[in-house]
Amino acid sequence: MKILLILLSILLLSCSAQKKREILKKKFKARQDCMEKWEYKELSTVMNVKVLVFIPAHRLHILYYANFAFCQDSIKDTIGIIIDNHKYLTTKIIDGMTISIAPPTWNNYKDENEIVSPPSMNFNDKKKRNLYCATKTVYYVSLK
């Protein structure tokens, strides 16, 4: 009887793990679908934005992810910004703070050999997850 209970427990655990993997795959696919619709532009004027979520630059195996933030502009649109293609920023950026951004002073994001991409993060918070689809435009910027 104990063996039967153990086998049944293992079966239930493996099924729940499989369901969890399927849910994560769906979330990832939905996020990627939203990101594919993003329009990338160079910022042309100086502006102040409120940082909703900041994701610092990081490396995952051979991929390099630039400093990236979801922000809210003056008309309350959600935008994405790719900040200076440097691994470390001298300015500490915190969610909720207002920062001044300017047209990019760097241009190696145009170089095909330079990998600059926004990260696809798995946020547990639904509001943060929804930022991927709320964003329509991503700007290359420098901090002012």
Residue, then its C-alpha position, 0 to 999 in steps of 0.5 A: m500500500k505504501i509503495l502504491l501511495i509513493l508511486l501515486s505521489i510521484l505521478l502527481l508531482s511529475c504532472s504538476a511539474q509538466k503543467k508548470r513548464e507548459i505555463l512558463k512556455k506560454k508566458f514566454k511565447a506571449r512575451q516574445d510575441c509582444m517584443e516582436k511588435w516593438e518599434y526601435k528608434e533613436l531618441s531625438t530629444v531630451m525628456n524626463v521619464k519615470v522608471l517603472v522597472f529597471i533591468p541592469a545589463h547582464r550576460l547569459h552565456i554568450l548573449y549580452y543584454a543591455n541596460f533596459a528599463f520600462c518607463q512612463d513618458s510625460i503623456k503616460d505612455t509605456i516605453g522601453i529604453i535601452i541605455d548606453n551600451h556599457k556593462y555598468l552605469t555610473t548612475k544608480i537607477i531605481d524603480g519609481m525614480t524620474i530620470s532624464i534621457a537624451p539622444p544616444t551618444w553611442n552608436n555601436y547598437k547599429d553594429e551587427n557584431e554587437i549584441v544589444s537586446p532587451p531582456s525577456m524577464n519572467f516576472n511573477d508580478k502580473k503588472k510587470r509582465n504586462l509591460y511587455c505588451a503595453t510597450k510599443t516603442v523602444y528607444y536607444v538613449s543615453l542618460k542626461 
